[in-house]
């Protein structure tokens, strides 16, 4: 956002209202996030309001350097965001800006009611991809078995359930073939809406055939088809939630961004949520985020079932994944793990897309990349991670 510096002469221009203009702009934009679909629309409205405010103060602020810096900054931002000079502006009346079907508006209403500034809402991210790898709302990364139907999310606003099936005969490796999402009814913003996706059936509509929830043109809940049959997005504005679902190869991936206060709105009977509490220990394949590397062929431990060769060695799988992902983080190693396990190159695209979804939805850039732990507890960033697992990890039995 725009940064306006006071250059030491602020006190000489007490009649200049640029500080009020800037304060209003910050208030209009503090709740916005670039991951939200209506970001550009709302940001441009705030910029136009800022511009109008500076124009009204142009005479009294004529000699104020802060004012001129603001005018230049507004022009630069309007160009960057392709904002038109004419159009709607953000209202300076909090009563008028309150929208019960806009989650950010809930925050503004609370601030106005309490007459005190509250911090913008905290958003959390959860993702599921591969066979299968889970990133929880707490940024814990796990690889699990979880065959069958499992709840990812189950709170007072939203339920998400995934169904996982085996991908390698005789192994506990699974991947997601079905996703069911229930948006629960909420005031006048939406009636209950159910969405269901299955392999080779990724619709751009809810099960009742509609593409949105709520009456009129509120668009408080709607589905956007990005790639026909391969990638859809769901935007639930009334609960500040965004969901991405993709089909890559024969399996589905899911990524979701949701406000923390809504994530935590659940009862004792809803405690089995993979996105919130992770997988049960009995379902874990990794060891505290430490991935074993499955080795196909003659080096199987005694008693292991025979598996078809994946067609990849550690070297070729590493090269294949490195084509898509330059940073050797947990998504890169998950890609290698999946290739060695299944031999299915579509899992490379799944890991790459999962990281792209993190970059689009996760609120903290510094937490986008998670690096696996090496055997000594330190962070591993290269192929020594694999070696530390002991002669290419003859722990394949852990995946059986």
Secondary structure, 3 states (H helix, E strand, C coil): CCCCCCCCCHHHCCCCCHHHHHHHHHHHHCCCCCCCCCHHHHHHHHHHHHHHHHHHCCCCCCCCHHHHHHHHHHHHHHHHCCCCCCCCCCCCCHHHHCCCCCHHHHHHHHHHHHCCCCCCCCEEEEEEECCCEEECCCCCEEEECCCEEEEEEECCCEEEEEEEEECCCCCCCEEEEEEEEEECCECCCECCEEEEEECCECCCCCCCCCCEECCCCCCCEEEEEEECCCEEEEEEHHHCEEEEEEEECCEEEEEEEEEHHHHCCCCHHHCCCHHHHCCCHHHECCECCECCCCCCCCCCCCCCCCCCCCCCCHHHHHHHHHHHCCCCCHHHHHHHHHHHHHCCCHHHHHHHHHHHHHHHHCCCHHHCCCCCECCCCCECCCCHHHHCCCCCCCCHHHHC
